[in-house]
Every structure is written in C-alpha cells, then in structure tokens.
C-alpha cells in the first residue's frame, strides 16, 4: 500500500478521496453515537458538508471527450452516485428544516448517502485501473 498515486493525482481527486475518507469515519461515528444531541447535530452538518464536497468534486473528475461528443459522454456510470448523493442530501435537508415529529425520517436518505455514496461507490473506486486500486494494491 502506498499513498503516492493519490498524492500524484490531480488536486480534485485528492480532495475527493480525503473528503470521502473523513465522511466515512464521521458517518460511522454518527451511526454509533447517541442521537438528538448537540454533537450529533454538529457532526451531522459536517458529514453533510463533506458529502456535498465529495459529490461535487466528481463533477470535475471526467473522461476526455471529443468536440462532437455529447456533454454526458465525459461521465461514467459511477457518476450516478453523484446524483443520488445530492438527492439524498437535499431530501434530508428538507426533513431537518421542517423538524417536528417526522425528524427521524432524515436517517433514511442519509443512510442511503452513506451506503450508496460511500460504501458502494467506494468499493467501485478500488476496481483495477483506478487510483485507489493503485493505492491499495500497487501497480
């Protein structure tokens, strides 16, 4: 294992990777910690901000395309997790802003953000040919 491929990657990839690692750790803390406390609210806001940065950074992590290719050709299927993450963050924000007795419902979209945006997309990031595969397995 070597972090060298990550440090040699473009800045946007570094922001994305380190943001995802921080969000993953923070998400696990949120799942384990008591709910409804001031620290839960604060850490939750930080988690949501980190996930917005992680998802937003993917918009600059694209494939080169020709001048006649459609706009979406620069994105790969893994970019669908960007849309799902933004949708989950937006849904959770609406629930949290409304407050009231339905407040616990924010756990569903944020759980989806954690599972889809961090776990599933994270596993895909370790496929051969990707930078995280080089970090973990070399070559």
Secondary structure, 3 states (H helix, E strand, C coil): CCCHHHHHCCHHHHHHHHHHHHHHHHHHHHHHCCCCCHHHHHHHHHHHHHHHHHHHHHHHCCCCCCCCCCHHHHCCHHHHHHHHHHHHHHHHHHHHHHCHHHHHHHHHHHHHHHHHHHHHHHHHHCCCCCHHHHHHHCC
